[in-house]
Amino acid sequence: MLLTLIQKEMMHHILSVRFVALLVMCLLLVPLTLHINYRNYLQNQVNYQAAVELSVAEIDDALHWLRDPPAPDTEFSKLFLEPTPLSVFAKGLEESLPGYLGMTRNGVKHGSTSLGEGSLSSALGNLDFLFVVSTVFSLLALLFTFDAVAGEREAGTLRITLANALPRDLFLWSKLIGGYIVFVVPFLVSFLLGLFLLVSQGFPLGESDIFLRVLSLTLVSLLYIGVFFAIGTLISTYLDNSKTALIVAFTVWVLAVLIAPRVGFLTAKFIAPTRAIQSVYMEKTAINNNLNEEKDQVIVTKIMALGGINLGKDQEKIKALRAPIDAEYRQKFQKQIGEIERAYQREKKRQESVGETLSRITPTASLIYIAMNLTETGKIKRDTYFETGTRYYNQLEAEYFSEISDDQFARVMRPDQPKPKKISPPPDMTETRLSETVRHSMIDLLLLCFLAVVLTTIAFLKFFSVDI
């Protein structure tokens, strides 16, 4: 009996206008967005390679600093953010992150972002697979289910159907399963078509890690669609009129998809405000300048106490006098900027944590967080990027920056210094394993499962208790 009801429900949807809309959306949006974003990824990869080659040439030209010390904010080397091929599915944070991290004596300097090159287009948002699933298909899922029960009750067919001793659970399961099958089949077909286009252009789908991540993204998308099927069915069981159900369903979609995820982070800015990264960097620069002036005064005072020194003849004495003072002020500089950096990171982490927590009241936020982690364009990739930049800066600090001083006596002694060895290249970023990605995304995954089960259960309980 259940199979018969499912087949009847499937035919009802297939012959409807909404199925045509779904089919058009699937066949146009999914393959098209994947194709366009892959072409964009290929161009970004070319730009990345060109930027890396240019940076290598700049590093070779920077080896003159012992004889002519550059300004404290001069970038000795750059760590570039390499585009990930999985960004064709979800651009995530990739375009909002700095294109490179510049290594300066004042700390790590953030380069320009790719958003700066096309601010008008970025204001309109990204069109990628994640957007299509989270926004378009969630709305279509509600359109498939808003009248599942309300429409039958309004037409009077629900009373006739249940009068034939048909169990209510079988009736509601047929509505859910039949509609879901009709919905996901075009979605999966269009997704497979999009993957075929990507592979034909050279996308490395055959790599085990990429294949498993794409498969995981597909399963999460199906779960997310299932959540909105449960929401639509729940609305339909509570309302008697299909027009009212449609209005309520659309209102819920606007709140859950468009408003609530953004309101969470807007609220977090008031609850846990933080400073801009540019102000933090300028504060570090000011500290460096102030300490250099103070160090110069200390060195001059020491020399005057010795009765003066001939800068041309007494370089060994100057070196012996400067060494402990230089080490002391470098330690002060590292301590002060370390405190500033730690305070800034605490502020930023708290604000982000509050925003994430508030935004998770909607399934859309959970889908976005999971998808960005799976496609390596989210929080995990960002944190790894900045951690790698910090590690690279500490390496250059130990090898080069600690030997550079800006006081006037260091400039006098510099011509006798040996030429430095070649600057170490940036380290490779560590890759996050899929198991680690799943562990980071477990909260959002459990939230989606919880919503799907709870909303479906409430819909069934309401349907069992309603007076037909």
PAZAKE-697043 format. One record per residue: residue in one letter; x, y, z of N, C-alpha, C in turn. Coordinates in steps of 0.001 Angstrom, whole numbers, plus 500000, padded with zeros to 6 digits. Layout:
AXYZXYZXYZ
...
This chain:
M500822498791500000500000500000500000500859501262500000
L501946501236500795502816502409500870503435502722499513
L503855501661498779504451501890497463503455502502496493
T502218502054496581501180502604495710500955504083496000
L500911504419497291500724505820497665501911506682497235
I503116506121497366504308506860496949504281507122495449
Q503916506093494677503831506269493225502796507322492856
K501651507307493556500607508312493305501126509718493610
E501853509854494722502392511165495091503442511622494084
M504257510698493605505280511057492629504653511542491335
M503619510855490861502944511284489637502285512641489817
H501761512875491012501154514186491290502181515300491147
H503379515101491649504418516131491561504971516253490151
I505169515132489485505756515164488141504866515925487160
L503568515842487338502632516500486432502352517944486826
S503009518433487876502749519784488354503732520779487748
V503388522069487839504243523131487320505522523250488153
R505424522976489433506601523125490294507719522156489918
F507345520998489389508367520051488953509118520600487744
V508383521264486848509026521878485688510012522953486152
A509586523748487150510474524782487685511720524156488310
L511518523067489040512648522363489647513591521843488579
L513050521244487550513869520659486491514694521742485788
V514057522874485504514772523968484845515888524499485735
M515581524680487004516586525170487952517775524216488035
C517488522944488115518558521953488244519447521920487006
L518831521821485849519597521653484617520362522910484219
L519877524074484635520563525312484293521565525741485361
L521115525804486596521933526393487646523125525535488039
V522892524250488313523967523421488871525129523253487884
P524908522728486671526056522599485751526677523941485386
L525844524978485231526362526281484813527259526888485886
T526818526857487134527631527436488205528936526665488396
L528889525349488297530112524562488430531091524882487298
H530574524998486084531427525298484931532067526684485075
I531271527685485407531788529059485513532809529161486638
N532508528558487774533422528664488912534715527890488678
Y534675526834487895535919526125487595536797526954486669
R536188527629485712536976528525484864537596529653485697
N536839530128486651537363531168487542538513530634488390
Y538395529380488828539480528755489612540746528631488772
L540611528225487514541784528093486646542493529432486471
Q541714530507486341542317531836486209543007532253487502
N542372531946488635542990532257489928544289531485490127
Q544336530265489615545551529459489734546682530071488905
V546359530569487718547366531236486892547881532493487600
N546970533275488162547369534485488882548235534139490096
Y547900533057490763548676532636491936550108532270491539
Q550261531502490469551595531103490027552426532318489621
A551787533268488939552510534473488529552939535299489744
A552068535384490745552398536146491950553541535501492723
V553555534162492782554630533454493487555966533685492784
E555975533600491456557218533818490706557731535242490899
L556829536214490910557239537596491127557790537790492534
S557190537119493491557646537235494882559039536654495053
V559339535562494360560674534962494441561722535940493933
A561406536630492844562336537626492315562515538784493297
E561450539185493968561537540265494950562376539856496149
I562293538588496555563103538103497679564581538198497341
D564955537834496116566362537922495702566865539368495730
D565978540320495402566377541722495401566451542311496810
A565876541620497785565810542152499149567052541840499971
L568047541175499388569220540752500159570206541885500430
H569816543111500068570719544241500312570501544858501686
W569641544268502520569248544966503743570370545166504743
L571450544356504681572533544562505646573267545879505397
R573375546283504126574073547529503817573120548726503758
D571876548435503416570887549507503324569596549011503959
P569455549071505282568314548456505960566997549061505504
P566012548242505118564711548747504692563887549216505888
A562782549858505594561881550318506646561274549112507372
P560862549309508632560318548179509397559095547526508772
D558352548271507940557154547688507329557414547140505929
T558698547047505537559033546459504236558772544953504259
E558148544441503210557825543014503132559035542247502591
F559632541438503441560795540653503026560383539458502177
S559251538886502522558768537712501806557249537659501933
K556629536829501100555168536739501093554729535275501078
L553709535000501885553066533683501875551735533832501151
F551607533224499981550402533373499168549397532273499480
L548136532637499361547044531681499555546735531005498226
E547018529724498151546784528989496903545313528639496765
P544707528883495600543300528513495398543118527004495493
T542002526589496043541700525165496144540709524775495058
P540890523630494418539965523239493342538536523052493824
L538360522716495105537008522510495630536241523816495801
S536913524947495573536211526227495654535161526372494555
V535178525491493562534143525546492524532770525216493108
F532742524514494249531474524165494892531046525216495916
A532010525780496629531697526804497624532899527743497742
K532733528974497359533839529929497434534183530282498876
G533182530262499740533429530459501159534215531717501470
L535272531556502277536092532688502711537248532978501760
E537406532189500724538603532287499891538781533686499307
E537703534295498845537823535609498203537897536752499207
S537551536502500455537623537559501465538909537506502273
L539673536421502148540958536336502840542010537145502101
P543037537635502817544119538355502123544813537438501127
G545123537983499944545775537183498912547138536679499329
Y547787537418500230549087536972500739549305537570502122
L550231536989502860550667537503504149552108537974503979
G552340539271504149553675539834503989554451539785505293
M555691539319505223556545539208506404557365540493506578
T557075541270507601557807542493507901558381542404509314
R559294543317509611559871543316510954558855543734512007
N557798544404511609556741544797512541555719543700512753
G555853542594512043554899541504512159554376541083510798
V553291540342510819552679539837509587551699540880509052
K551910541268507797551079542284507160550142541625506159
H548862541925506250547869541328505357547854542050504025
G547979541274502951547899541851501621546456542099501222
S546271542626500040544930542930499556544173541650499267
T542851541737499362541987540606499045541519540724497606
S541062539594497065540559539615495685539250540392495581
L538565540595496735537330541373496688537593542816496311
G538800543293496610539128544670496286539185544916494792
E539309543860494006539398544024492561538030544121491901
G536990543729492609535653543774492024534601543927493094
S534640545042493795533765545243494946532293545248494550
L531971545719493351530578545768492939530003544376492779
S530748543480492143530260542106491975530168541384493302
S531096541662494212531062540982495513529850541430496319
A529369542655496094528194543134496810526943542342496439
L526951541747495258525804540960494811525849539525495314
G526974539104495923527078537762496470527647536771495465
N527965535575495979528529534515495144527431533617494590
L527609533202493360526714532211492761527515530928492592
D527347530015493536528047528740493476527096527635493903
F527605526423493928526773525269494272526173525422495670
L526951525935496603526451526117497972525281527091498000
F525370528174497250524272529134497194523027528502496588
V523200527735495526522058527103494864521338526167495825
V522101525362496575521481524413497505520844525140498681
S521611526035499308521136526671500537519968527622500309
T519933528273499156518914529300498915517820528829497965
V518204528365496786517213528027495759516486526733496094
F517243525681496374516602524378496617515846524328497937
S516247525123498920515474525168500168514089525755499914
L514026526791499064512732527375498718511893526386497911
L512502525721496947511767524740496150511269523582497008
A512042523187498015511605522111498911510350522509499664
L510279523770500101509065524238500780507886524299499809
L508157524681498565507078524731497566506536523342497249
F507364522329497441506927520953497200506072520406498344
T506157520998499517505525520377500694504522521258501418
F504428522543501078503563523432501861502101522995501828
D501648522324500759500248521895500649500112520372500709
A501120519691501236501062518224501284499831517739502039
V499530518360503170498345518000503951497265519069503811
A497685520343503879496711521437503813495929521419502500
G496599521108501393495911521067500108494891519948500035
E495257518777500570494313517641500584493120517953501484
R493397518607502626492303518928503549491387519980502942
E491949520976502275491154522040501660490300521506500524
A490839520550499774490090519975498647489066518932499089
G489146518497500341488212517507500847488619516077500563
T489760515860499923490186514487499592490833513781500772
L491307514542501759491969513916502911490987513086503714
R489779513602503943488767512859504704488368511592503970
I488232511681502649487848510500501870488956509453501910
T490205509896501784491329508964501768491455508236503098
L491353508957504190491504508335505508490272507534505906
A489126507793505255487917507020505548488031505579505077
N488985505286504212489193503929503700490137503114504577
A490157503432505868490985502706506845492473502762506507
L492870503854505899494292504039505597494992504624506820
P496039503987507312496766504530508475497348505906508151
R497237506789509130497708508152508915499222508211508692
D499965507341509365501412507379509198501821507012507780
L501099506012507177501405505647505790501096506797504835
F500000507502505108499638508630504249500715509712504289
L501163510069505501502151511136505617503525510697505106
W503875509412505347505153508910504812505147508949503281
S504012508631502685503943508660501213504140510081500689
K503599511069501411503786512462501018505262512860501082
L505913512485502184507314512844502371508223512119501391
I508086510801501313508998510002500488508775510277499001
G507505510307498590507216510543497171507724511887496697
G507444512932497477507915514261497101509434514363497130
Y510053513716498127511509513785498248512199513097497071
I511673511944496653512272511233495516512172512059494239
V511005512629494001510824513457492801511759514667492846
F512045515153494027512891516330494165514367515998493962
V514846514948494602516296514700494602516789514054493316
V515931513372492590516393512731491351516881513771490337
P516094514817490011516635515851489104517871516543489684
F517879516737491001519029517365491633520294516533491432
L520201515238491674521368514363491525521793514232490065
V520828514159489158521160514059487737521902515314487270
S521405516476487658522065517721487251523444517837487898
F523579517357489134524874517405489804525878516495489105
L525442515309488712526319514399487981526713514988486626
L525784515667485991526095516335484723527145517420484940
G526995518183486025527979519204486337529353518613486618
L529397517494487347530674516828487615531314516323486326
F530495515831485410531014515371484116531672516526483355
L531037517703483390531624518873482729532948519262483383
L533006519179484718534245519516485421535373518559485065
V535066517274485074536091516272484769536590516436483347
S535683516778482430536091516960481039537026518159480871
Q536999519089481824537881520252481774539153520068482600
G539281518915483245540498518646483998540357518662485498
F539163518761486021538981518771487471539419517434488063
P540256517440489132540819516189489662539855515438490573
L538701515052490052537720514332490856538218512943491249
G539126512373490447539620511026490724540482510926491961
E541006512048492468541798511992493697540910511595494867
S541411510662495670540583510065496719540024511106497683
D540860512042498136540396513026499108539331513932498501
I539534514359497264538558515238496617537255514489496365
F537348513249495916536127512476495649535311512296496924
L535966511945498018535254511734499286534641513036499792
R535337514148499586534783515433500023533562515821499179
V533617515582497876532466515871497016531295514966497390
L531576513691497648530521512763498063529898513214499379
S530733513619500325530225514096501621529373515345501442
L529810516241500556529040517453500288527674517114499695
T527634516107498836526360515681498249525418515143499314
L525932514314500203525094513727501258524577514803502212
V525429515742502550524991516834503436523915517679502753
S524056517905501450523052518666500711521706517948500726
L521732516636500560520490515860500613519858515927502000
L520687515905503036520165516035504399519544517405504607
Y520182518428504100519657519793504234518313519926503517
I518205519367502327516926519387501607515860518650502408
G516269517537503047515335516785503884514813517607505056
V515659518454505628515228519328506723514128520260506254
F514269520840505074513249521764504586511991521019504126
F512133519774503728510931518973503485510170518773504782
A510905518543505875510251518378507182509589519677507628
I510250520828507380509668522118507740508386522363506964
G508408522104505659507221522302504845506074521390505257
T506383520151505563505344519207505994504755519626507335
L505617520102508239505131520563509544504176521741509386
I504528522681508531503644523825508286502319523352507703
S502376522405506802501168521918506128500219521204507087
T500763520528508106499899519812509058499210520752510042
Y499789521936510252499217522866511221498176523799510615
L498153523935509280497259524894508638496247524185507745
D495056524781507661493989524183506867493931524725505446
N494474525928505254494360526594503969495719526596503275
S495758526172502005497024526065501287497633527437501008
K496800528464500784497343529802500543498029530340501802
T497410530121502936498029530544504195499317529776504437
A499294528480504125500492527658504292501635528153503412
L501296528596502188502322529107501278502949530388501840
I502106531276502375502620532531502939503513532253504144
V503071531352505001503863531006506186505177530347505770
A505118529455504796506328528762504342507340529748503768
F506836530701502986507749531692502406508344532584503498
T507544532949504498508042533756505608509122533012506380
V508892531734506643509881530916507345511166530833506537
W511046530690505224512240530608504367513050531901504417
V512358533036504347513061534327504405513808534465505727
L513141534114506826513771534238508138514935533264508297
A514727532013507879515727530967508116516921531070507185
V516706531502505953517767531483504946518414532847504759
L517614533892504722518142535203504371518473536094505565
I517732535984506643517870536951507732518630536408508936
A518162535305509505518722534814510769520236534570510740
P520794533929509693522252533722509705523044535026509748
R522542536077509107523255537356509094523042538132510385
V521846538034510948521560538738512189522455538237513316
G522784536949513296523642536384514328524973537096514430
F525612537350513289526925538002513298526807539506513494
L525700540114513060525491541527513351525329541749514853
T524608540842515496524433540927516942525756540709517664
A526572539799517138527861539507517773528778540727517775
K528660541604516777529506542801516729529189543758517871
F527945543727518360527580544577519498527904543884520819
I527726542575520854527993541834522085529491541732522350
A530269541459521299531722541276521448532445542058520363
P532580543369520500533264544174519468534751543870519425
T535356544147518268536790543919518093537381545012517218
R538700545165517271539385546181516474539648545676515055
A539914546597514158540277546231512791541731545791512754
I542050544867511847543411544342511738544397545447511361
Q543947546441510594544835547532510204545269548357511420
S544347548581512354544699549351513552545677548583514426
V545546547266514453546478546444515230547884546536514634
Y547974546471513305549278546558512656549909547936512872
M549104548987512793549636550328513012550112550498514456
E549429549859515388549854549923516784551214549245516963
K551418548139516257552718547464516314553812548358515717
T553490549033514630554461549924513998554850551056514941
A553870551632515628554141552711516574555037552232517719
I554787551036518197555620550478519269557057550314518797
N557219549810517575558566549628517037559311550962516911
N558632551994516425559271553308516276559643553902517630
N558734553773518601558999554324519934560167553620520607
L560229552309520473561319551570521101562653551870520428
N562643552073519109563890552419518417564426553783518881
E563508554743519044563946556052519542564504555941520962
E563816555166521784564278554985523163565622554266523204
K565806553288522325567068552545522287568219553453521861
D567968554318520880569003555268520440569460556155521598
Q568500556611522373568839557476523496569664556737524540
V569327555475524788570066554683525761571505554470525298
I571680554148523998573021553906523461573859555179523530
V573254556313523143573975557586523204574386557912524636
T573501557662525576573820557911526992574983557058527451
K574994555779527034576085554872527405577420555363526824
I577391555814525576578622556294524926579135557555525609
M578192558449525931578604559671526601579198559370527971
A578695558350528633579225557976529942580649557450529837
L580992556875528666582352556375528459583297557471527983
G582810558652527826583653559754527383583717559894525882
G582829559199525164582803559297523713583587558183523042
I583183557862521830583826556796521058583995557266519630
N585110556905519018585359557218517617584620556189516755
L583576556655516044582749555729515261583547555009514188
G584611555610513700585394554975512650586362553936513167
K586854554115514402587899553223514898587412552241515974
D586389552611516686585982551801517848584719550990517579
Q584661550354516410583450549592516065583258548374516955
E584353547750517394584222546593518282583618547018519617
K584039548184520122583451548678521366581969548994521188
I581637549591520040580229549894519756579399548607519699
K579982547613519032579275546337518917579053545717520285
A580081545724521138579950545150522469578957545930523313
L578912547252523124577982548080523884576541547899523396
R576393547798522081575048547693521491574391546353521731
A575148545277521718574585543926521714573568543692522835
P573915543943524113572922543686525161571726544635525092
I571973545892524679570860546847524587569912546444523468
D570490546060522326569672545631521190568834544405521550
A569447543435522237568719542231522646567599542568523624
E567870543502524543566862543897525533565645544534524861
Y565895545446523910564770546137523279564036545255522264
R564742544327521680564037543379520813563108542506521642
Q563567542117522811562719541323523695561500542133524149
K561700543418524421560576544269524785559565544366523637
F560110544521522422559235544631521251558399543366521066
Q559052542208521148558331540948520974557279540754522064
K557608541165523276556666541013524378555440541895524180
Q555660543145523787554543544078523642553648543729522458
I554263543406521316553420543049520168552744541704520391
G553378540818521183552746539548521515551491539753522330
E551545540687523268550365540991524076549250541585523221
I549631542460522286548631543061521400547984541996520512
E548812541120519951548293540078519063547384539112519805
R547787538707521013546958537780521787545618538404522174
A545661539681522546544415540373522894543487540477521679
Y544069540782520527543260540885519307542659539544518921
Q543458538481519020542953537154518686541842536725519636
R541965537076520911540903536742521862539615537479521516
E539735538759521174538557539538520791537888538941519552
K538702538644518553538159538124517297537529536750517485
K538189535902518275537667534554518505536343534606519255
R536249535485520239535010535602521009533878536109520127
Q534140537136519315533103537652518435532623536593517450
E533565535870516873533197534834515910532426533704516565
S532821533330517777532129532260518495530682532645518800
V530487533898519221529126534368519500528302534375518220
G528887534868517123528167534904515850527796533523515351
E528735532582515448528452531212515027527316530601515826
T527372530782517133526346530198518009524970530755517694
L524883532075517518523584532691517241523056532292515864
S523944532166514884523501531852513520523037530407513381
R523458529553514303523125528128514188521681527806514544
I520885528818514826519467528547515064518781528157513756
T519445528349512634518881527984511335519717526875510695
P519084525966509956519831524906509271520734525431508165
T520418526605507619521232527164506534522650527453506998
A522796528021508194524130528309508722524931527026508898
S524282525980509405524988524702509599525456524135508268
L524601524212507242525006523726505916526210524517505399
I526185525829505548527278526666505040528587526322505735
Y528553526146507052529776525825507792530336524469507369
I529462523488507225529916522148506812530485522199505399
A529751522843504492530181522893503090531519523604502941
M531721524701503655532988525421503552534146524591504099
N533899523851505166534958522984505695535287521853504727
L534258521262504121534487520162503186535214520632501932
T534930521844501489535564522362500267536865523116500554
E537289523120501808538548523762502219538555525258501909
T537417525898502110537332527344501916536744528024503151
G536773527341504282536135527870505474537091528188506595
K536581528027507809537309528430509011538598527632509189
I538560526350508882539756525510509060540880525993508151
K540557526258506880541572526730505938542099528102506346
R541217528973506790541648530300507216542612530229508400
D542249529431509405543112529318510587544465528709510236
T544445527705509356545708527093508925546574528099508180
Y545961528922507374546666529953506605547375530937507534
F546644531451508504547234532424509426548265531782510353
E548026530547510759549014529860511601550316529625510841
T550198529282509561551392529109508736552141530428508594
G551407531532508414552040532844508335552770533206509616
T552179532901510760552835533176512042554090532333512203
R554004531075511810555174530193511904556302530675510994
Y555949531143509800556957531651508871557589532933509401
Y556772533789509999557316535025510575558302534714511705
N557949533764512567558848533397513669560169532843513138
Q560095532114512033561323531586511416562203532725510904
L561593533687510186562372534826509685562868535712510822
E562101535796511879562536536582513037563817536009513627
A563876534681513728565064534041514293566251534113513334
E566000534010512008567098533933511044567585535308510568
Y566674536305510463567025537571509826566678538797510655
F565406538899511070564963540143511689565712540464512972
S566102539420513709566803539656514968568180540287514749
E568704540206513515570026540763513217569958542183512660
I568735542691512465568578544018511879568253545026512971
S568967546130512961568697547218513888568618548522513111
D567850549472513653567639550744512966568377551896513623
D569106551644514710569777552766515355570948553250514494
Q571410554456514753572435555092513914573766554362513973
F574064553681515076575340552985515188575336551692514369
A574155551077514231574071549877513404574344550216511945
R573933551389511481574177551797510088575663552021509824
V576372552523510846577807552741510683578544551428510548
M578134550438511312578815549150511316578400548246510166
R577299548562509504576729547646508519577641547333507327
P578454548244506809579289547904505648580243546753505895
D580608546520507141581538545431507425580836544098507670
Q579515544101507606578784542855507832578853541970506595
P578873540630506767578865539733505614577506539722504928
K577518539357503671576271539267502931575422538129503490
P574136538351503714573315537316504331573033536166503371
K572676535049503954572275533918503120570882534165502551
K570511533353501627569234533539500948568070533382501920
I567055534236501761565885534191502637565134532889502424
S564750532265503529564036530986503446562699531170502754
P562319530266501866561020530373501193559881530066502149
P558665530467501829557521530188502699557292528690502844
P556874528232504023556583526808504207555274526428503530
D555112525153503271553858524655502700552788524592503784
M551569524874503388550460524777504341550089523318504555
T549853522960505804549474521578506113548048521316505634
E547833520148505048546516519780504559545700519126505673
T544451519494505745543557518933506757542914517661506226
R543013516594506979542411515330506560540894515399506668
L540239514549505882538779514547505873538223514195507247
S538872513272507943538401512898509273538443514085510230
E539482514907510100539584516096510942538509517114510554
T538216517219509274537160518122508819535809517711509371
V535523516413509328534251515903509853534155516172511354
R535272516024512049535262516268513491534939517735513782
H535512518658513023535221520067513221533769520408512863
S533182519637511947531825519927511472530763519101512187
M531140518348513200530216517421513833529022518136514472
I529247519296515083528138520012515724527075520378514695
D527506520931513569526549521325512531525871520115511905
L526618519036511736526025517819511173524960517249512105
L525248517219513395524276516721514366523059517632514444
L523275518944514290522141519871514307521193519618513133
L521749519379511954520904519075510797520121517783511009
C520801516745511515520111515479511792519026515670512848
F519355516427513875518392516682514960517155517389514424
L517356518430513612516224519164513052515365518282512159
A516016517470511330515257516589510432514376515622511221
V514934515026512274514186514043513069513093514715513893
V513442515800514573512480516456515464511328517072514683
L511620517768513609510552518400512825509627517360512203
T510210516270511717509374515194511152508511514567512230
T509073514346513405508313513759514506507157514653514926
I507411515964515038506348516899515416505254516914514359
A505628516846513087504628516824512009503742515592512122
F504340514444512423503555513217512567502640513289513785
L503150513780514910502334513876516121501146514809515908
K501387515922515228500301516851514940499275516224514006
F499762515506512998498841514890512033498003513793512695
F498598513071513646497850512023514342496743512614515215
S496963513801515751496009514386516683494980515307516043
V495197515688514766494294516629514121492963515979513823
D491913516775513930490569516293513643490247516524512169
I490187515432511428489910515519509990488415515714509778
